[in-house]
């Protein structure tokens, strides 16, 4: 969820790699014009071409702020595509990183094994959607070093975040979901241009982690993205995650609160948005702090909403209704979770003894804030949650891993399980379900929490084995390297063949079969690889019961 948020967002981290300056630079021509890239080298020493900072949309500035994206115009002359474009305006609530970015940020990067345009080979395409809780992140942070050892074309990109990407007035003035509409336009750009980079437009896999994973799932339900991809992978996030899709009234209320904060009248939506178009972008981004009630909660203030069913709508109905209707992208789908998803959130609480004490002493109120619940009956639910995870124990140093389980379930795991159940019921295409439990040497949680503490396989950790990401760019031990190669092999197999394990061998030692029964078979990646079923069954059943009693995003949807 808001994991790779910013840190992955770290632009001061160079996304890759050793360059080979001794060769001429690669050049290409696409619909918008000519461009020159640069050569780079993968982890195993393979040379590939990189084209960075390509504008896929017009800058969403001035009168285009808060509007759906417009395709990028042709440029004159030759575009020097050798440096990343700016990240979108943001600040990171998890890593406490300050404001950074620029509104002129709708750029993408293409990495391809094609060294010259005379190369006639055609490669499967993988489009990565970064996470960050829809508040921070950048495609620039996800380097190609590992994936470009394989025969795929990789595309990463930026999209609008926070209020600039997800505010809504709930009507035609600002329907919402502009960040997701940016993503959809990027997918369209890839379909129109990727053949020039050696990519096969009939084999396009979209994949993402956290908010990027939920985004991937959203595209499966969006009419704007239909037909733009042939397979999908959601790592630690789906549309049914509690934070991914919010009640429209909640987002509209937050939009008005933000407008008042920056000095704009809320008397009518048109004038309010016109006023917000001239507001300072830094103040808009930093305004999320006015919503905090405990630490950085609630985290998700501006997220996706269901729009009115009109032309240009990204999400014209609830995902569940769309799934039932059959009007969704019926493509093969990989989805799964990490065993300690909640580690990134608990780590910060663990490090701050004041927050840890408050979580123990004021648990019921904090849970109500986390779930954005004003229901006076929620206290009863909070007590049940505490009893289930902690029994009669104090929340403190000795129950950190119990807290990790709690936040793992609040943020990711039961919602993913529900998504698999629903796809098994309504979808005709295979669903591959996984659990990643390998505890990597340098986890994301260690950046936030107590460095010596082992939180487990946390949120984002599997992505650190797929990309050299931001602050986490550290040497892997042999076990991490083995799992890195395993994940990359399975993910690129899926992109190329629609099957993550078309054959087994010394690296992939067992077949990964799609889900076929209500026990929801899953592929356990950790301690080797093997198939199991009934993932965290007691916890899943507990949340099914709790969700019947709560009226929140995942619950209202059903």
C-alpha positions in Angstrom: 0.0 0.0 0.0 1.9 2.9 0.7 5.0 1.2 0.6 7.4 1.9 -2.0 6.0 5.1 -1.7 8.6 7.4 -1.6 11.6 5.6 -1.0 11.2 4.0 -4.2 10.4 7.4 -5.2 13.8 8.5 -4.5 15.0 10.2 -7.4 18.3 10.9 -6.0 18.9 7.3 -6.4 20.0 6.4 -9.8 17.9 3.6 -11.1 20.6 1.6 -12.6 23.5 1.0 -13.8 26.6 0.9 -15.6 26.6 2.6 -19.0 28.7 1.8 -21.9 29.8 5.2 -23.3 32.1 3.6 -25.9 29.2 2.8 -28.2 27.1 5.1 -30.3 23.8 6.0 -28.6 20.7 4.1 -29.8 18.2 6.0 -31.8 14.6 5.5 -32.7 11.5 7.0 -34.3 7.9 6.9 -32.9 4.7 8.7 -33.7 5.7 11.8 -31.7 9.1 12.1 -33.4 12.8 11.0 -33.3 14.6 10.3 -30.1 18.0 9.2 -28.9 18.6 7.0 -25.9 21.6 5.4 -24.2 23.1 2.0 -23.7 23.0 0.4 -20.3 24.1 -2.9 -18.9 22.1 -5.5 -16.9 23.1 -7.4 -13.8 24.6 -10.2 -15.8 26.4 -7.9 -18.2 23.9 -7.8 -21.1 23.8 -4.6 -23.0 20.4 -3.0 -23.7 18.9 0.3 -24.9 17.2 2.8 -22.6 15.0 5.7 -23.6 14.2 7.9 -20.7 11.9 10.8 -20.0 9.5 10.4 -22.9 6.4 12.6 -22.5 3.4 10.4 -23.0 1.0 13.3 -22.1 0.8 17.0 -22.2 2.0 18.6 -18.9 -1.0 18.7 -16.6 -0.4 22.3 -15.6 -2.4 25.5 -15.7 -5.9 24.9 -17.1 -5.0 21.2 -17.5 -4.6 20.7 -13.8 -7.4 18.4 -12.5 -8.3 17.4 -16.0 -8.1 14.1 -17.7 -4.7 13.7 -19.5 -4.2 14.7 -23.1 -1.8 12.6 -25.4 1.6 14.1 -25.7 2.1 16.3 -28.8 4.8 15.6 -31.4 8.1 17.4 -30.8 10.4 19.2 -33.2 13.9 17.9 -33.9 15.4 15.0 -31.9 14.4 14.2 -28.3 17.4 13.4 -26.1 15.9 10.6 -24.1 18.9 10.0 -21.8 17.7 11.4 -18.5 14.6 10.7 -16.4 11.7 13.2 -16.4 10.6 14.8 -13.2 8.6 12.8 -10.6 5.1 14.0 -9.8 4.7 16.4 -6.8 4.7 14.4 -3.5 6.1 13.9 0.0 6.5 10.6 1.7 4.6 10.1 4.9 6.3 6.8 5.7 10.0 7.8 5.3 9.2 11.4 6.2 10.8 12.7 3.0 10.0 16.4 2.2 8.2 17.8 -0.8 9.7 17.0 -4.2 8.7 16.8 -7.8 7.2 18.9 -10.5 3.7 19.0 -12.1 5.2 18.5 -15.5 5.8 14.8 -14.7 3.9 12.6 -17.1 7.0 10.8 -18.6 7.8 7.2 -19.2 10.9 5.1 -19.7 11.5 2.2 -22.2 14.2 -0.4 -21.7 14.7 -2.9 -24.6 17.1 -5.6 -25.7 16.8 -4.1 -29.1 20.2 -2.4 -29.8 19.4 -1.2 -33.3 16.2 -0.6 -35.2 17.3 -3.2 -37.8 16.8 -5.9 -35.1 13.6 -7.7 -36.2 13.0 -9.7 -33.0 9.8 -9.2 -31.1 9.7 -9.3 -27.3 7.0 -9.6 -24.7 6.3 -6.3 -22.9 6.1 -5.6 -19.2 4.6 -2.3 -18.0 5.4 -1.6 -14.3 3.1 0.6 -12.2 4.8 1.9 -9.1 3.2 2.0 -5.7 3.2 4.5 -2.9 -0.3 4.6 -1.6 -1.3 7.0 -4.5 0.6 9.7 -2.6 4.2 9.2 -3.7 6.5 7.2 -5.9 8.0 7.3 -9.4 8.6 4.8 -12.1 12.2 6.2 -12.3 13.1 4.4 -9.1 12.5 0.9 -10.6 15.7 0.2 -12.5 15.9 -2.3 -15.4 19.1 -4.0 -14.3 17.6 -7.4 -13.2 14.7 -7.8 -15.6 16.7 -6.9 -18.7 18.7 -10.0 -18.2 15.6 -11.6 -19.9 14.1 -11.1 -23.3 11.4 -8.6 -22.4 10.8 -4.9 -23.0 10.2 -3.0 -19.7 8.2 0.2 -19.4 8.0 2.4 -16.3 6.2 5.7 -15.9 4.9 8.4 -13.6 1.3 9.3 -12.9 -0.3 12.1 -10.8 -0.5 11.5 -7.1 -2.3 12.8 -4.0 -4.8 15.6 -4.4 -3.4 16.5 -7.9 -4.3 13.0 -9.1 -7.2 11.8 -7.0 -9.3 14.8 -5.8 -13.0 14.6 -6.8 -16.1 16.8 -6.6 -18.2 13.7 -7.5 -19.6 15.3 -10.6 -18.6 16.4 -14.1 -16.5 19.3 -12.7 -13.9 16.9 -11.3 -15.1 13.2 -11.6 -11.8 11.9 -10.0 -9.3 9.1 -10.8 -7.1 11.4 -12.9 -4.0 9.5 -11.7 -5.5 6.2 -13.0 -6.5 8.0 -16.3 -2.9 9.0 -16.6 -1.9 5.3 -16.3 -4.5 4.3 -18.9 -3.1 6.8 -21.3 0.4 5.4 -20.7 -0.9 1.9 -21.6 -2.4 3.3 -24.8 1.0 5.0 -25.6 2.7 1.7 -25.2 0.2 -0.1 -27.5 0.7 2.6 -30.2 4.5 2.8 -30.0 6.1 -0.3 -28.5 6.6 -2.1 -31.8 9.3 0.5 -32.6 11.3 -0.7 -29.5 11.0 -4.3 -30.4 8.0 -4.9 -28.3 5.0 -7.2 -29.2 1.8 -5.2 -28.7 -0.1 -8.5 -28.5 1.9 -9.6 -25.5 1.7 -6.8 -22.9 1.6 -7.6 -19.2 0.9 -4.9 -16.7 2.3 -5.4 -13.2 2.6 -3.4 -10.1 3.2 -3.5 -6.3 1.0 -2.0 -3.6 -1.0 0.9 -5.0 0.5 -0.1 -8.3 -0.9 -3.6 -7.8 -4.4 -2.2 -7.0 -4.0 0.0 -10.1 -3.3 -3.1 -12.2 -6.5 -4.6 -10.9 -8.4 -1.4 -11.5 -7.4 -1.5 -15.2 -9.0 -4.9 -15.4 -12.3 -3.2 -14.7 -11.9 0.0 -16.6 -13.4 0.6 -20.1 -10.6 3.0 -20.8 -8.0 0.2 -20.5 -9.9 -2.6 -22.2 -7.8 -4.3 -24.9 -4.6 -2.6 -23.9 -3.0 -5.6 -22.1 -3.0 -9.4 -22.3 -2.0 -10.4 -18.8 -1.8 -8.8 -15.3 0.1 -9.2 -12.0 -0.9 -7.6 -8.7 1.7 -7.8 -6.0 0.3 -6.9 -2.6 -2.8 -5.0 -3.5 -6.2 -5.3 -5.2 -9.3 -3.1 -5.8 -10.8 -4.7 -2.7 -8.0 -3.5 -0.4 -9.6 -1.2 2.1 -7.4 1.7 1.0 -7.8 1.4 -2.8 -11.4 2.4 -3.4 -13.1 5.0 -1.2 -16.6 6.2 -0.8 -17.2 9.2 -3.1 -18.7 11.3 -0.3 -15.5 10.8 1.7 -13.2 12.0 -1.1 -15.5 14.9 -2.0 -15.6 16.0 1.7 -11.8 15.9 1.8 -11.6 17.9 -1.4 -13.7 20.7 0.2 -11.6 20.5 3.3 -8.4 21.0 1.3 -10.0 23.8 -0.6 -10.9 25.7 2.6 -7.3 25.1 3.8 -5.8 26.8 0.8 -8.3 29.7 0.9 -10.8 28.6 -1.8 -14.6 29.0 -1.4 -16.6 25.8 -1.5 -19.9 27.4 -2.4 -19.9 25.7 -5.8 -17.7 23.1 -7.4 -16.8 25.0 -10.5 -15.4 28.1 -8.7 -13.7 25.9 -6.1 -11.8 23.9 -8.7 -10.9 27.1 -10.7 -9.5 28.5 -7.5 -7.6 25.3 -6.8 -6.0 25.4 -10.3 -4.1 28.5 -9.2 -3.1 27.2 -5.8 0.5 26.4 -5.0 1.2 22.8 -5.8 3.5 22.4 -2.7 0.7 23.6 -0.4 -1.7 21.2 -2.1 0.6 18.2 -1.5 1.5 19.2 2.0 -2.2 19.7 2.9 -2.6 16.0 3.5 -1.2 16.7 7.0 -4.4 18.5 8.0 -6.2 15.1 7.8 -4.0 13.3 10.3 -5.7 12.3 13.5 -3.0 9.9 14.9 0.5 9.8 13.5 0.0 9.6 9.8 -3.5 8.1 10.0 -5.7 8.1 8.1 -3.2 7.4 5.3 -5.6 7.2 2.4 -7.3 10.6 2.0 -7.5 10.8 -1.9 -7.9 7.5 -3.7 -10.0 6.0 -6.5 -13.8 6.5 -6.6 -16.6 5.1 -8.6 -17.6 7.7 -11.2 -20.8 8.4 -13.0 -21.3 6.2 -16.0 -20.4 8.8 -18.7 -18.0 9.1 -21.6 -14.4 9.1 -20.4 -15.2 7.5 -17.0 -12.4 5.3 -15.7 -14.6 3.3 -13.2 -18.3 3.7 -14.1 -19.5 1.1 -11.6 -18.2 -0.8 -8.6 -15.6 -3.5 -9.4 -17.9 -6.2 -8.0 -20.7 -5.2 -10.3 -18.4 -5.0 -13.3 -17.0 -8.5 -12.4 -20.5 -9.9 -12.1 -21.5 -8.3 -15.4 -18.5 -9.8 -17.3 -17.5 -6.4 -18.6 -13.9 -6.7 -17.5 -10.5 -7.7 -18.9 -10.7 -11.4 -18.8 -7.0 -12.1 -18.8 -4.6 -14.4 -16.9 -3.8 -12.8 -13.5 -1.1 -13.4 -10.9 -1.8 -12.0 -7.4 -0.4 -12.6 -4.0 0.8 -11.3 -0.7 3.9 -11.2 1.5 3.7 -12.9 4.9 4.6 -9.7 6.9 2.8 -7.1 4.8 2.2 -4.9 7.8 5.8 -4.6 8.7 6.3 -1.2 7.0 3.6 0.3 9.2 4.5 -1.4 12.4 8.2 -0.7 12.0 7.6 3.1 12.4 5.4 2.6 15.4 7.9 0.1 16.9 10.8 2.7 16.6 8.7 5.5 18.2 8.0 4.3 21.8 5.4 7.0 22.3 3.4 5.7 19.3 3.8 2.1 20.5 2.5 3.1 24.0 -0.4 5.0 22.4 -1.4 2.0 20.3 -1.6 -0.1 23.4 -3.4 2.5 25.6 -5.7 4.0 22.9 -6.2 1.0 20.6 -10.0 1.4 20.0 -9.7 5.1 18.9 -6.7 4.4 16.7 -8.5 1.5 15.0 -11.5 3.8 14.3 -9.1 6.3 12.7 -7.4 3.6 10.7 -10.7 2.3 9.4 -12.2 5.8 9.0 -15.1 4.8 11.1 -17.4 7.2 13.0 -19.8 4.4 14.0 -20.2 4.4 17.8 -20.5 0.6 17.7 -17.0 0.4 16.3 -15.5 0.2 19.8 -17.0 -3.3 20.1 -15.4 -4.3 16.8 -12.0 -2.9 17.9 -12.2 -4.9 21.1 -12.7 -8.1 19.2 -9.8 -7.2 16.9 -7.5 -6.7 19.8 -8.6 -9.9 21.5 -8.0 -11.9 18.3 -4.5 -10.6 17.7 -3.2 -9.9 21.2 -5.4 -11.8 23.7 -4.9 -10.2 27.1 -1.3 -9.2 26.3 0.0 -5.6 26.3 0.9 -4.2 22.9 4.6 -3.6 23.1 8.0 -5.0 22.5 7.0 -8.6 23.0 4.0 -8.4 20.6 5.5 -6.6 17.6 5.0 -9.6 15.3 1.4 -9.9 16.4 1.0 -6.2 15.4 2.6 -7.1 12.1 -0.1 -9.7 11.5 -2.8 -7.2 12.5 -1.6 -4.6 10.0 -0.9 -7.2 7.3 -4.6 -8.1 7.5 -5.9 -4.6 7.7 -3.9 -3.5 4.7 -3.6 -6.5 2.3 -4.1 -10.2 3.0 -7.9 -10.8 3.5 -8.7 -8.4 0.7 -6.4 -10.3 -1.7 -7.9 -13.6 -0.6 -11.4 -12.2 -1.3 -10.3 -11.0 -4.8 -9.0 -14.5 -5.7 -12.3 -16.0 -4.5 -14.3 -13.6 -6.7 -12.2 -14.2 -9.7 -12.4 -17.9 -9.2 -16.2 -17.5 -9.2 -16.6 -15.1 -12.1 -13.5 -15.2 -14.3 -12.8 -17.7 -17.1 -9.1 -17.0 -17.1 -6.5 -18.6 -14.8 -5.7 -17.0 -11.5 -2.3 -17.7 -10.0 -2.1 -17.1 -6.2 1.1 -16.8 -4.2 2.5 -16.3 -0.7 6.0 -14.8 -0.5 7.7 -15.5 2.9 11.4 -15.3 2.2 12.9 -12.7 4.6 15.4 -10.7 2.6 18.7 -9.5 4.0 17.8 -5.8 3.8 14.1 -5.2 4.0 12.1 -2.0 3.5 11.0 -2.1 7.1 14.5 -1.8 8.4 14.6 1.7 6.8 11.7 2.7 9.1 12.0 0.6 12.2 14.5 -1.0 14.5 17.4 -2.1 12.3 18.3 -5.2 14.2 14.7 -6.5 14.4 13.5 -9.1 11.9 10.0 -8.2 10.8 9.7 -11.0 8.2 8.9 -10.7 4.5 7.5 -7.3 4.5 5.5 -5.1 2.0 7.7 -4.3 -1.0 10.4 -6.8 -0.2 9.7 -9.0 -3.2 9.9 -6.0 -5.5 13.4 -5.3 -4.1 14.4 -8.6 -5.7 13.0 -7.6 -9.0 14.3 -4.0 -9.2 17.3 -2.1 -7.8 15.1 0.3 -5.9 16.1 3.6 -4.4 17.6 3.5 -0.9 17.5 -0.3 -0.9 20.2 -0.7 -3.6 22.4 -3.0 -1.6 24.3 -6.2 -2.4 22.2 -9.4 -2.1 23.3 -12.5 -0.3 23.2 -15.8 -2.2 19.7 -16.7 -0.9 18.3 -13.3 -2.0 20.0 -13.7 -5.4 18.4 -17.1 -5.8 14.9 -15.8 -5.1 15.5 -12.7 -7.3 16.3 -15.0 -10.2 13.3 -17.2 -9.4 10.8 -14.3 -9.3 12.2 -12.7 -12.5 12.1 -16.0 -14.3 8.5 -16.7 -13.3 7.3 -13.2 -14.0 8.9 -13.0 -17.4 7.7 -16.5 -18.3 4.2 -15.3 -17.5 4.7 -12.2 -19.7 6.0 -14.4 -22.6 3.8 -17.5 -22.3 0.9 -16.7 -19.9 2.3 -19.3 -17.6 4.8 -18.6 -14.8 6.2 -22.1 -14.8 6.0 -23.6 -18.3 8.8 -26.0 -17.3 10.7 -26.9 -14.2 14.4 -27.2 -13.6 17.1 -26.4 -11.1 15.7 -22.9 -10.5 12.0 -23.5 -10.7 11.6 -26.8 -9.0 7.9 -27.3 -9.0 4.9 -26.2 -11.2 2.7 -23.3 -10.2 -0.9 -24.3 -11.0 -3.8 -21.9 -11.1 -6.4 -21.8 -8.4 -9.2 -24.4 -9.1 -11.0 -25.0 -5.8 -12.4 -22.9 -2.9 -9.4 -23.9 -0.8 -7.6 -21.4 -3.0 -4.4 -23.2 -3.8 -1.3 -20.9 -3.6 2.3 -21.1 -4.6 4.5 -20.7 -1.5 7.7 -18.8 -2.4 9.9 -19.2 0.7 11.9 -22.1 2.0 12.0 -23.2 -1.6 8.8 -23.4 -3.6 5.7 -25.6 -3.0 2.0 -25.6 -3.4 -0.3 -25.3 -0.4 -3.9 -24.2 0.3 -6.2 -22.5 2.8 -3.9 -19.5 3.4 -4.2 -18.1 6.9 -7.6 -19.7 7.2 -8.4 -18.6 10.8 -7.4 -15.0 10.1 -9.4 -14.9 6.8 -12.5 -16.3 8.5 -12.2 -13.7 11.3 -12.1 -10.8 8.9 -15.0 -12.2 6.9 -17.0 -12.0 10.0 -15.7 -8.6 11.0 -16.4 -7.2 7.5 -20.0 -8.2 7.8 -20.3 -5.9 10.7 -18.4 -3.0 9.3 -19.5 -0.5 6.6 -16.3 0.3 4.9 -14.8 0.3 1.5 -14.2 -3.4 1.0 -17.3 -4.2 2.9 -19.7 -1.7 1.3 -18.6 -3.0 -2.1 -20.0 -6.4 -1.3 
